[in-house]
Amino acid sequence: AYGDVDLIRTRDRKRIELQEEGKDVGHRVLDVVFSPEGRHLCVATSNGSLKLWNPSSGELRWETELGEEAATAVVFSNQGKRLIVAGTDGIRRDFDSMTGEELPDIVQEEAGVDTLVPSGSGFRYYTVSKAGEIAAVDAGRDPRKFMLNRVTPPISIWACEPERRLTAYGGRDEITVMTVDGVTKLRRFPLPDPPTRI
């Protein structure tokens, strides 16, 4: 969780050298995310840094500073063309994956964002607000709340299974499974302790 970021290609176990100036030494890694098609690797760290590499070559494509608000969640959308970041302040920020340019004027959730979850298709992503509301966000569109039921934030872990269109959200005392199949449904499974893995 601290120090350099290492990237190993599983096919031949070759270590891909990431550019030296792109490495974060001494800062906690908060999130490591690959884009759906595997062309981008994004790393967010506790000092508010956001870096994007080409995982094939190790080239640092761009980096930006998020300021005092470190990232709580990072997802790709629009098949890797957009990078979305939620900050500790509940604000969602949208970046062009190729240039690192921040896209202005995106509509924010009233209660602030707790976490972000990618979809199986790679086009859409979901926001979970600090009030537990789930909304779908398609490229270039505002968040669309599509259910009255809420999950229990903070969401510590999640998992999705694209073929059955299932997403599981792990909160403090339950797992909530969302099914999207014509109609969106939520099923809740109480837990005696907070989940650590799904």
PyMOL commands that place a pseudoatom at each C-alpha (Angstrom):
pseudoatom trace, name=CA, resn=ALA, resi=1, chain=A, elem=C, hetatm=0, pos=[0.000, 0.000, 0.000]
pseudoatom trace, name=CA, resn=TYR, resi=2, chain=A, elem=C, hetatm=0, pos=[3.035, 2.313, 0.366]
pseudoatom trace, name=CA, resn=GLY, resi=3, chain=A, elem=C, hetatm=0, pos=[5.883, 3.053, -2.019]
pseudoatom trace, name=CA, resn=ASP, resi=4, chain=A, elem=C, hetatm=0, pos=[6.325, 2.284, -5.697]
pseudoatom trace, name=CA, resn=VAL, resi=5, chain=A, elem=C, hetatm=0, pos=[3.636, 0.866, -7.954]
pseudoatom trace, name=CA, resn=ASP, resi=6, chain=A, elem=C, hetatm=0, pos=[4.712, -2.379, -9.653]
pseudoatom trace, name=CA, resn=LEU, resi=7, chain=A, elem=C, hetatm=0, pos=[3.081, -3.812, -12.748]
pseudoatom trace, name=CA, resn=ILE, resi=8, chain=A, elem=C, hetatm=0, pos=[3.585, -7.475, -13.721]
pseudoatom trace, name=CA, resn=ARG, resi=9, chain=A, elem=C, hetatm=0, pos=[2.380, -8.907, -17.031]
pseudoatom trace, name=CA, resn=THR, resi=10, chain=A, elem=C, hetatm=0, pos=[0.844, -12.291, -16.131]
pseudoatom trace, name=CA, resn=ARG, resi=11, chain=A, elem=C, hetatm=0, pos=[1.392, -13.845, -19.577]
pseudoatom trace, name=CA, resn=ASP, resi=12, chain=A, elem=C, hetatm=0, pos=[5.163, -14.025, -19.166]
pseudoatom trace, name=CA, resn=ARG, resi=13, chain=A, elem=C, hetatm=0, pos=[5.610, -12.633, -15.625]
pseudoatom trace, name=CA, resn=LYS, resi=14, chain=A, elem=C, hetatm=0, pos=[7.545, -9.697, -17.046]
pseudoatom trace, name=CA, resn=ARG, resi=15, chain=A, elem=C, hetatm=0, pos=[7.775, -6.594, -14.872]
pseudoatom trace, name=CA, resn=ILE, resi=16, chain=A, elem=C, hetatm=0, pos=[6.679, -3.461, -16.755]
pseudoatom trace, name=CA, resn=GLU, resi=17, chain=A, elem=C, hetatm=0, pos=[8.802, -0.507, -15.649]
pseudoatom trace, name=CA, resn=LEU, resi=18, chain=A, elem=C, hetatm=0, pos=[6.624, 2.493, -14.908]
pseudoatom trace, name=CA, resn=GLN, resi=19, chain=A, elem=C, hetatm=0, pos=[8.324, 5.827, -15.566]
pseudoatom trace, name=CA, resn=GLU, resi=20, chain=A, elem=C, hetatm=0, pos=[10.305, 6.915, -12.517]
pseudoatom trace, name=CA, resn=GLU, resi=21, chain=A, elem=C, hetatm=0, pos=[8.740, 10.372, -12.321]
pseudoatom trace, name=CA, resn=GLY, resi=22, chain=A, elem=C, hetatm=0, pos=[5.334, 8.726, -12.237]
pseudoatom trace, name=CA, resn=LYS, resi=23, chain=A, elem=C, hetatm=0, pos=[6.006, 6.685, -9.111]
pseudoatom trace, name=CA, resn=ASP, resi=24, chain=A, elem=C, hetatm=0, pos=[4.639, 7.746, -5.764]
pseudoatom trace, name=CA, resn=VAL, resi=25, chain=A, elem=C, hetatm=0, pos=[6.979, 7.034, -2.878]
pseudoatom trace, name=CA, resn=GLY, resi=26, chain=A, elem=C, hetatm=0, pos=[5.724, 7.274, 0.687]
pseudoatom trace, name=CA, resn=HIS, resi=27, chain=A, elem=C, hetatm=0, pos=[2.048, 7.898, -0.072]
pseudoatom trace, name=CA, resn=ARG, resi=28, chain=A, elem=C, hetatm=0, pos=[-0.729, 5.411, 0.531]
pseudoatom trace, name=CA, resn=VAL, resi=29, chain=A, elem=C, hetatm=0, pos=[-2.302, 3.964, -2.626]
pseudoatom trace, name=CA, resn=LEU, resi=30, chain=A, elem=C, hetatm=0, pos=[-6.075, 4.464, -2.434]
pseudoatom trace, name=CA, resn=ASP, resi=31, chain=A, elem=C, hetatm=0, pos=[-7.170, 2.954, -5.740]
pseudoatom trace, name=CA, resn=VAL, resi=32, chain=A, elem=C, hetatm=0, pos=[-5.659, 1.114, -8.724]
pseudoatom trace, name=CA, resn=VAL, resi=33, chain=A, elem=C, hetatm=0, pos=[-7.985, 0.783, -11.727]
pseudoatom trace, name=CA, resn=PHE, resi=34, chain=A, elem=C, hetatm=0, pos=[-7.615, -0.574, -15.261]
pseudoatom trace, name=CA, resn=SER, resi=35, chain=A, elem=C, hetatm=0, pos=[-9.861, 0.710, -18.036]
pseudoatom trace, name=CA, resn=PRO, resi=36, chain=A, elem=C, hetatm=0, pos=[-12.258, -1.914, -19.493]
pseudoatom trace, name=CA, resn=GLU, resi=37, chain=A, elem=C, hetatm=0, pos=[-10.179, -2.443, -22.652]
pseudoatom trace, name=CA, resn=GLY, resi=38, chain=A, elem=C, hetatm=0, pos=[-6.875, -2.469, -20.718]
pseudoatom trace, name=CA, resn=ARG, resi=39, chain=A, elem=C, hetatm=0, pos=[-5.321, 0.599, -22.356]
pseudoatom trace, name=CA, resn=HIS, resi=40, chain=A, elem=C, hetatm=0, pos=[-5.105, 2.732, -19.216]
pseudoatom trace, name=CA, resn=LEU, resi=41, chain=A, elem=C, hetatm=0, pos=[-3.948, 2.199, -15.644]
pseudoatom trace, name=CA, resn=CYS, resi=42, chain=A, elem=C, hetatm=0, pos=[-4.947, 4.828, -13.083]
pseudoatom trace, name=CA, resn=VAL, resi=43, chain=A, elem=C, hetatm=0, pos=[-3.518, 5.150, -9.571]
pseudoatom trace, name=CA, resn=ALA, resi=44, chain=A, elem=C, hetatm=0, pos=[-4.889, 7.501, -6.894]
pseudoatom trace, name=CA, resn=THR, resi=45, chain=A, elem=C, hetatm=0, pos=[-2.859, 8.195, -3.757]
pseudoatom trace, name=CA, resn=SER, resi=46, chain=A, elem=C, hetatm=0, pos=[-3.480, 9.733, -0.349]
pseudoatom trace, name=CA, resn=ASN, resi=47, chain=A, elem=C, hetatm=0, pos=[-1.640, 12.978, -1.185]
pseudoatom trace, name=CA, resn=GLY, resi=48, chain=A, elem=C, hetatm=0, pos=[-4.362, 13.838, -3.746]
pseudoatom trace, name=CA, resn=SER, resi=49, chain=A, elem=C, hetatm=0, pos=[-2.350, 12.670, -6.769]
pseudoatom trace, name=CA, resn=LEU, resi=50, chain=A, elem=C, hetatm=0, pos=[-3.996, 11.028, -9.787]
pseudoatom trace, name=CA, resn=LYS, resi=51, chain=A, elem=C, hetatm=0, pos=[-1.766, 9.394, -12.420]
pseudoatom trace, name=CA, resn=LEU, resi=52, chain=A, elem=C, hetatm=0, pos=[-2.579, 7.560, -15.646]
pseudoatom trace, name=CA, resn=TRP, resi=53, chain=A, elem=C, hetatm=0, pos=[-0.167, 5.202, -17.405]
pseudoatom trace, name=CA, resn=ASN, resi=54, chain=A, elem=C, hetatm=0, pos=[-0.051, 3.121, -20.554]
pseudoatom trace, name=CA, resn=PRO, resi=55, chain=A, elem=C, hetatm=0, pos=[0.273, -0.337, -18.923]
pseudoatom trace, name=CA, resn=SER, resi=56, chain=A, elem=C, hetatm=0, pos=[1.874, -1.875, -22.036]
pseudoatom trace, name=CA, resn=SER, resi=57, chain=A, elem=C, hetatm=0, pos=[4.812, 0.530, -22.231]
pseudoatom trace, name=CA, resn=GLY, resi=58, chain=A, elem=C, hetatm=0, pos=[4.913, 1.985, -18.716]
pseudoatom trace, name=CA, resn=GLU, resi=59, chain=A, elem=C, hetatm=0, pos=[4.638, 5.506, -20.184]
pseudoatom trace, name=CA, resn=LEU, resi=60, chain=A, elem=C, hetatm=0, pos=[3.119, 8.091, -17.852]
pseudoatom trace, name=CA, resn=ARG, resi=61, chain=A, elem=C, hetatm=0, pos=[0.401, 9.716, -19.943]
pseudoatom trace, name=CA, resn=TRP, resi=62, chain=A, elem=C, hetatm=0, pos=[-0.612, 12.403, -17.467]
pseudoatom trace, name=CA, resn=GLU, resi=63, chain=A, elem=C, hetatm=0, pos=[-0.915, 13.293, -13.821]
pseudoatom trace, name=CA, resn=THR, resi=64, chain=A, elem=C, hetatm=0, pos=[-2.951, 15.826, -11.891]
pseudoatom trace, name=CA, resn=GLU, resi=65, chain=A, elem=C, hetatm=0, pos=[-3.376, 16.949, -8.308]
pseudoatom trace, name=CA, resn=LEU, resi=66, chain=A, elem=C, hetatm=0, pos=[-6.847, 16.754, -6.811]
pseudoatom trace, name=CA, resn=GLY, resi=67, chain=A, elem=C, hetatm=0, pos=[-5.957, 19.226, -4.079]
pseudoatom trace, name=CA, resn=GLU, resi=68, chain=A, elem=C, hetatm=0, pos=[-6.789, 18.594, -0.435]
pseudoatom trace, name=CA, resn=GLU, resi=69, chain=A, elem=C, hetatm=0, pos=[-9.573, 16.151, -1.295]
pseudoatom trace, name=CA, resn=ALA, resi=70, chain=A, elem=C, hetatm=0, pos=[-8.101, 12.713, -2.013]
pseudoatom trace, name=CA, resn=ALA, resi=71, chain=A, elem=C, hetatm=0, pos=[-10.011, 10.236, -4.173]
pseudoatom trace, name=CA, resn=THR, resi=72, chain=A, elem=C, hetatm=0, pos=[-12.420, 7.827, -2.483]
pseudoatom trace, name=CA, resn=ALA, resi=73, chain=A, elem=C, hetatm=0, pos=[-13.288, 6.009, -5.730]
pseudoatom trace, name=CA, resn=VAL, resi=74, chain=A, elem=C, hetatm=0, pos=[-12.117, 5.941, -9.362]
pseudoatom trace, name=CA, resn=VAL, resi=75, chain=A, elem=C, hetatm=0, pos=[-13.911, 4.351, -12.352]
pseudoatom trace, name=CA, resn=PHE, resi=76, chain=A, elem=C, hetatm=0, pos=[-13.649, 4.430, -16.129]
pseudoatom trace, name=CA, resn=SER, resi=77, chain=A, elem=C, hetatm=0, pos=[-16.703, 4.917, -18.328]
pseudoatom trace, name=CA, resn=ASN, resi=78, chain=A, elem=C, hetatm=0, pos=[-17.544, 5.292, -22.018]
pseudoatom trace, name=CA, resn=GLN, resi=79, chain=A, elem=C, hetatm=0, pos=[-15.254, 2.329, -22.821]
pseudoatom trace, name=CA, resn=GLY, resi=80, chain=A, elem=C, hetatm=0, pos=[-12.264, 3.924, -21.129]
pseudoatom trace, name=CA, resn=LYS, resi=81, chain=A, elem=C, hetatm=0, pos=[-12.616, 7.383, -22.694]
pseudoatom trace, name=CA, resn=ARG, resi=82, chain=A, elem=C, hetatm=0, pos=[-13.661, 9.012, -19.418]
pseudoatom trace, name=CA, resn=LEU, resi=83, chain=A, elem=C, hetatm=0, pos=[-12.171, 8.746, -15.931]
pseudoatom trace, name=CA, resn=ILE, resi=84, chain=A, elem=C, hetatm=0, pos=[-14.469, 9.643, -13.048]
pseudoatom trace, name=CA, resn=VAL, resi=85, chain=A, elem=C, hetatm=0, pos=[-13.200, 10.415, -9.557]
pseudoatom trace, name=CA, resn=ALA, resi=86, chain=A, elem=C, hetatm=0, pos=[-15.157, 10.861, -6.322]
pseudoatom trace, name=CA, resn=GLY, resi=87, chain=A, elem=C, hetatm=0, pos=[-13.435, 12.903, -3.621]
pseudoatom trace, name=CA, resn=THR, resi=88, chain=A, elem=C, hetatm=0, pos=[-13.653, 12.893, 0.160]
pseudoatom trace, name=CA, resn=ASP, resi=89, chain=A, elem=C, hetatm=0, pos=[-15.776, 16.048, -0.182]
pseudoatom trace, name=CA, resn=GLY, resi=90, chain=A, elem=C, hetatm=0, pos=[-18.472, 14.070, -2.076]
pseudoatom trace, name=CA, resn=ILE, resi=91, chain=A, elem=C, hetatm=0, pos=[-17.768, 15.893, -5.347]
pseudoatom trace, name=CA, resn=ARG, resi=92, chain=A, elem=C, hetatm=0, pos=[-17.585, 13.879, -8.585]
pseudoatom trace, name=CA, resn=ARG, resi=93, chain=A, elem=C, hetatm=0, pos=[-15.005, 14.957, -11.185]
pseudoatom trace, name=CA, resn=ASP, resi=94, chain=A, elem=C, hetatm=0, pos=[-14.843, 13.876, -14.819]
pseudoatom trace, name=CA, resn=PHE, resi=95, chain=A, elem=C, hetatm=0, pos=[-11.580, 13.674, -16.824]
pseudoatom trace, name=CA, resn=ASP, resi=96, chain=A, elem=C, hetatm=0, pos=[-10.740, 12.923, -20.456]
pseudoatom trace, name=CA, resn=SER, resi=97, chain=A, elem=C, hetatm=0, pos=[-8.658, 9.724, -20.215]
pseudoatom trace, name=CA, resn=MET, resi=98, chain=A, elem=C, hetatm=0, pos=[-6.365, 10.589, -23.103]
pseudoatom trace, name=CA, resn=THR, resi=99, chain=A, elem=C, hetatm=0, pos=[-5.481, 14.170, -22.119]
pseudoatom trace, name=CA, resn=GLY, resi=100, chain=A, elem=C, hetatm=0, pos=[-6.228, 14.427, -18.392]
pseudoatom trace, name=CA, resn=GLU, resi=101, chain=A, elem=C, hetatm=0, pos=[-8.351, 17.505, -19.094]
pseudoatom trace, name=CA, resn=GLU, resi=102, chain=A, elem=C, hetatm=0, pos=[-11.103, 17.966, -16.497]
pseudoatom trace, name=CA, resn=LEU, resi=103, chain=A, elem=C, hetatm=0, pos=[-14.518, 18.277, -18.096]
pseudoatom trace, name=CA, resn=PRO, resi=104, chain=A, elem=C, hetatm=0, pos=[-16.564, 21.150, -16.634]
pseudoatom trace, name=CA, resn=ASP, resi=105, chain=A, elem=C, hetatm=0, pos=[-20.135, 21.490, -15.428]
pseudoatom trace, name=CA, resn=ILE, resi=106, chain=A, elem=C, hetatm=0, pos=[-21.129, 17.950, -14.516]
pseudoatom trace, name=CA, resn=VAL, resi=107, chain=A, elem=C, hetatm=0, pos=[-24.281, 17.676, -12.410]
pseudoatom trace, name=CA, resn=GLN, resi=108, chain=A, elem=C, hetatm=0, pos=[-23.548, 16.711, -8.801]
pseudoatom trace, name=CA, resn=GLU, resi=109, chain=A, elem=C, hetatm=0, pos=[-25.636, 14.553, -6.474]
pseudoatom trace, name=CA, resn=GLU, resi=110, chain=A, elem=C, hetatm=0, pos=[-27.396, 16.649, -3.837]
pseudoatom trace, name=CA, resn=ALA, resi=111, chain=A, elem=C, hetatm=0, pos=[-26.187, 14.495, -0.918]
pseudoatom trace, name=CA, resn=GLY, resi=112, chain=A, elem=C, hetatm=0, pos=[-22.652, 14.062, -2.301]
pseudoatom trace, name=CA, resn=VAL, resi=113, chain=A, elem=C, hetatm=0, pos=[-21.045, 10.866, -3.652]
pseudoatom trace, name=CA, resn=ASP, resi=114, chain=A, elem=C, hetatm=0, pos=[-20.018, 8.037, -1.319]
pseudoatom trace, name=CA, resn=THR, resi=115, chain=A, elem=C, hetatm=0, pos=[-18.595, 5.704, -3.998]
pseudoatom trace, name=CA, resn=LEU, resi=116, chain=A, elem=C, hetatm=0, pos=[-18.554, 4.873, -7.723]
pseudoatom trace, name=CA, resn=VAL, resi=117, chain=A, elem=C, hetatm=0, pos=[-19.156, 1.470, -9.310]
pseudoatom trace, name=CA, resn=PRO, resi=118, chain=A, elem=C, hetatm=0, pos=[-18.449, 0.552, -12.969]
pseudoatom trace, name=CA, resn=SER, resi=119, chain=A, elem=C, hetatm=0, pos=[-20.937, -1.379, -15.082]
pseudoatom trace, name=CA, resn=GLY, resi=120, chain=A, elem=C, hetatm=0, pos=[-20.144, -4.604, -16.880]
pseudoatom trace, name=CA, resn=SER, resi=121, chain=A, elem=C, hetatm=0, pos=[-20.536, -2.936, -20.295]
pseudoatom trace, name=CA, resn=GLY, resi=122, chain=A, elem=C, hetatm=0, pos=[-17.886, -0.289, -19.626]
pseudoatom trace, name=CA, resn=PHE, resi=123, chain=A, elem=C, hetatm=0, pos=[-20.171, 2.467, -20.958]
pseudoatom trace, name=CA, resn=ARG, resi=124, chain=A, elem=C, hetatm=0, pos=[-22.111, 3.352, -17.831]
pseudoatom trace, name=CA, resn=TYR, resi=125, chain=A, elem=C, hetatm=0, pos=[-21.196, 3.676, -14.176]
pseudoatom trace, name=CA, resn=TYR, resi=126, chain=A, elem=C, hetatm=0, pos=[-23.201, 3.990, -10.980]
pseudoatom trace, name=CA, resn=THR, resi=127, chain=A, elem=C, hetatm=0, pos=[-22.949, 6.496, -8.169]
pseudoatom trace, name=CA, resn=VAL, resi=128, chain=A, elem=C, hetatm=0, pos=[-23.920, 5.768, -4.586]
pseudoatom trace, name=CA, resn=SER, resi=129, chain=A, elem=C, hetatm=0, pos=[-24.707, 8.970, -2.724]
pseudoatom trace, name=CA, resn=LYS, resi=130, chain=A, elem=C, hetatm=0, pos=[-23.926, 9.604, 0.922]
pseudoatom trace, name=CA, resn=ALA, resi=131, chain=A, elem=C, hetatm=0, pos=[-27.692, 9.198, 1.448]
pseudoatom trace, name=CA, resn=GLY, resi=132, chain=A, elem=C, hetatm=0, pos=[-27.554, 5.697, -0.088]
pseudoatom trace, name=CA, resn=GLU, resi=133, chain=A, elem=C, hetatm=0, pos=[-29.240, 6.574, -3.402]
pseudoatom trace, name=CA, resn=ILE, resi=134, chain=A, elem=C, hetatm=0, pos=[-28.016, 4.690, -6.482]
pseudoatom trace, name=CA, resn=ALA, resi=135, chain=A, elem=C, hetatm=0, pos=[-27.957, 6.512, -9.828]
pseudoatom trace, name=CA, resn=ALA, resi=136, chain=A, elem=C, hetatm=0, pos=[-26.886, 5.424, -13.310]
pseudoatom trace, name=CA, resn=VAL, resi=137, chain=A, elem=C, hetatm=0, pos=[-24.621, 7.755, -15.302]
pseudoatom trace, name=CA, resn=ASP, resi=138, chain=A, elem=C, hetatm=0, pos=[-24.267, 7.341, -19.054]
pseudoatom trace, name=CA, resn=ALA, resi=139, chain=A, elem=C, hetatm=0, pos=[-21.630, 9.242, -21.040]
pseudoatom trace, name=CA, resn=GLY, resi=140, chain=A, elem=C, hetatm=0, pos=[-22.568, 12.902, -21.340]
pseudoatom trace, name=CA, resn=ARG, resi=141, chain=A, elem=C, hetatm=0, pos=[-25.749, 12.566, -19.267]
pseudoatom trace, name=CA, resn=ASP, resi=142, chain=A, elem=C, hetatm=0, pos=[-26.796, 13.565, -15.778]
pseudoatom trace, name=CA, resn=PRO, resi=143, chain=A, elem=C, hetatm=0, pos=[-27.110, 10.952, -12.997]
pseudoatom trace, name=CA, resn=ARG, resi=144, chain=A, elem=C, hetatm=0, pos=[-30.434, 9.091, -13.261]
pseudoatom trace, name=CA, resn=LYS, resi=145, chain=A, elem=C, hetatm=0, pos=[-31.906, 7.719, -10.046]
pseudoatom trace, name=CA, resn=PHE, resi=146, chain=A, elem=C, hetatm=0, pos=[-33.891, 4.649, -10.918]
pseudoatom trace, name=CA, resn=MET, resi=147, chain=A, elem=C, hetatm=0, pos=[-35.125, 3.214, -7.635]
pseudoatom trace, name=CA, resn=LEU, resi=148, chain=A, elem=C, hetatm=0, pos=[-36.659, 4.366, -4.382]
pseudoatom trace, name=CA, resn=ASN, resi=149, chain=A, elem=C, hetatm=0, pos=[-34.869, 1.812, -2.204]
pseudoatom trace, name=CA, resn=ARG, resi=150, chain=A, elem=C, hetatm=0, pos=[-31.522, 2.814, -0.785]
pseudoatom trace, name=CA, resn=VAL, resi=151, chain=A, elem=C, hetatm=0, pos=[-28.357, 1.017, 0.261]
pseudoatom trace, name=CA, resn=THR, resi=152, chain=A, elem=C, hetatm=0, pos=[-26.584, 1.665, 3.563]
pseudoatom trace, name=CA, resn=PRO, resi=153, chain=A, elem=C, hetatm=0, pos=[-23.459, 3.811, 3.141]
pseudoatom trace, name=CA, resn=PRO, resi=154, chain=A, elem=C, hetatm=0, pos=[-20.580, 3.916, 3.524]
pseudoatom trace, name=CA, resn=ILE, resi=155, chain=A, elem=C, hetatm=0, pos=[-20.049, 1.283, 0.845]
pseudoatom trace, name=CA, resn=SER, resi=156, chain=A, elem=C, hetatm=0, pos=[-16.731, -0.416, 1.579]
pseudoatom trace, name=CA, resn=ILE, resi=157, chain=A, elem=C, hetatm=0, pos=[-16.656, -3.013, -1.213]
pseudoatom trace, name=CA, resn=TRP, resi=158, chain=A, elem=C, hetatm=0, pos=[-18.612, -3.948, -4.325]
pseudoatom trace, name=CA, resn=ALA, resi=159, chain=A, elem=C, hetatm=0, pos=[-18.621, -6.573, -7.066]
pseudoatom trace, name=CA, resn=CYS, resi=160, chain=A, elem=C, hetatm=0, pos=[-20.430, -6.900, -10.389]
pseudoatom trace, name=CA, resn=GLU, resi=161, chain=A, elem=C, hetatm=0, pos=[-21.285, -9.858, -12.601]
pseudoatom trace, name=CA, resn=PRO, resi=162, chain=A, elem=C, hetatm=0, pos=[-22.028, -8.376, -16.049]
pseudoatom trace, name=CA, resn=GLU, resi=163, chain=A, elem=C, hetatm=0, pos=[-23.795, -11.296, -17.740]
pseudoatom trace, name=CA, resn=ARG, resi=164, chain=A, elem=C, hetatm=0, pos=[-26.570, -11.479, -15.155]
pseudoatom trace, name=CA, resn=ARG, resi=165, chain=A, elem=C, hetatm=0, pos=[-26.511, -7.719, -14.582]
pseudoatom trace, name=CA, resn=LEU, resi=166, chain=A, elem=C, hetatm=0, pos=[-25.953, -8.093, -10.869]
pseudoatom trace, name=CA, resn=THR, resi=167, chain=A, elem=C, hetatm=0, pos=[-24.104, -5.664, -8.634]
pseudoatom trace, name=CA, resn=ALA, resi=168, chain=A, elem=C, hetatm=0, pos=[-23.435, -6.284, -4.943]
pseudoatom trace, name=CA, resn=TYR, resi=169, chain=A, elem=C, hetatm=0, pos=[-22.766, -3.445, -2.512]
pseudoatom trace, name=CA, resn=GLY, resi=170, chain=A, elem=C, hetatm=0, pos=[-21.170, -4.128, 0.866]
pseudoatom trace, name=CA, resn=GLY, resi=171, chain=A, elem=C, hetatm=0, pos=[-22.059, -1.724, 3.678]
pseudoatom trace, name=CA, resn=ARG, resi=172, chain=A, elem=C, hetatm=0, pos=[-21.532, -1.761, 7.430]
pseudoatom trace, name=CA, resn=ASP, resi=173, chain=A, elem=C, hetatm=0, pos=[-24.037, -4.486, 8.256]
pseudoatom trace, name=CA, resn=GLU, resi=174, chain=A, elem=C, hetatm=0, pos=[-25.431, -5.881, 5.009]
pseudoatom trace, name=CA, resn=ILE, resi=175, chain=A, elem=C, hetatm=0, pos=[-24.813, -6.908, 1.429]
pseudoatom trace, name=CA, resn=THR, resi=176, chain=A, elem=C, hetatm=0, pos=[-27.273, -5.391, -1.042]
pseudoatom trace, name=CA, resn=VAL, resi=177, chain=A, elem=C, hetatm=0, pos=[-27.615, -7.106, -4.427]
pseudoatom trace, name=CA, resn=MET, resi=178, chain=A, elem=C, hetatm=0, pos=[-29.053, -5.026, -7.271]
pseudoatom trace, name=CA, resn=THR, resi=179, chain=A, elem=C, hetatm=0, pos=[-30.526, -6.818, -10.277]
pseudoatom trace, name=CA, resn=VAL, resi=180, chain=A, elem=C, hetatm=0, pos=[-31.272, -4.941, -13.521]
pseudoatom trace, name=CA, resn=ASP, resi=181, chain=A, elem=C, hetatm=0, pos=[-33.440, -7.063, -15.812]
pseudoatom trace, name=CA, resn=GLY, resi=182, chain=A, elem=C, hetatm=0, pos=[-36.212, -4.903, -17.207]
pseudoatom trace, name=CA, resn=VAL, resi=183, chain=A, elem=C, hetatm=0, pos=[-37.063, -3.963, -13.619]
pseudoatom trace, name=CA, resn=THR, resi=184, chain=A, elem=C, hetatm=0, pos=[-34.505, -2.939, -11.010]
pseudoatom trace, name=CA, resn=LYS, resi=185, chain=A, elem=C, hetatm=0, pos=[-34.714, -4.921, -7.783]
pseudoatom trace, name=CA, resn=LEU, resi=186, chain=A, elem=C, hetatm=0, pos=[-32.791, -4.841, -4.526]
pseudoatom trace, name=CA, resn=ARG, resi=187, chain=A, elem=C, hetatm=0, pos=[-32.288, -7.811, -2.211]
pseudoatom trace, name=CA, resn=ARG, resi=188, chain=A, elem=C, hetatm=0, pos=[-30.727, -7.319, 1.210]
pseudoatom trace, name=CA, resn=PHE, resi=189, chain=A, elem=C, hetatm=0, pos=[-28.685, -9.834, 3.173]
pseudoatom trace, name=CA, resn=PRO, resi=190, chain=A, elem=C, hetatm=0, pos=[-27.971, -8.812, 6.794]
pseudoatom trace, name=CA, resn=LEU, resi=191, chain=A, elem=C, hetatm=0, pos=[-24.478, -9.514, 8.145]
pseudoatom trace, name=CA, resn=PRO, resi=192, chain=A, elem=C, hetatm=0, pos=[-23.231, -9.815, 11.741]
pseudoatom trace, name=CA, resn=ASP, resi=193, chain=A, elem=C, hetatm=0, pos=[-19.977, -8.005, 10.859]
pseudoatom trace, name=CA, resn=PRO, resi=194, chain=A, elem=C, hetatm=0, pos=[-18.796, -5.631, 8.091]
pseudoatom trace, name=CA, resn=PRO, resi=195, chain=A, elem=C, hetatm=0, pos=[-17.833, -7.535, 4.901]
pseudoatom trace, name=CA, resn=THR, resi=196, chain=A, elem=C, hetatm=0, pos=[-14.219, -7.597, 3.761]
pseudoatom trace, name=CA, resn=ARG, resi=197, chain=A, elem=C, hetatm=0, pos=[-14.614, -9.288, 0.357]
pseudoatom trace, name=CA, resn=ILE, resi=198, chain=A, elem=C, hetatm=0, pos=[-17.348, -10.188, -2.156]
for i in range(1, 198): cmd.bond("trace and resi %d" % i, "trace and resi %d" % (i + 1))
show_as sticks, trace
zoom trace
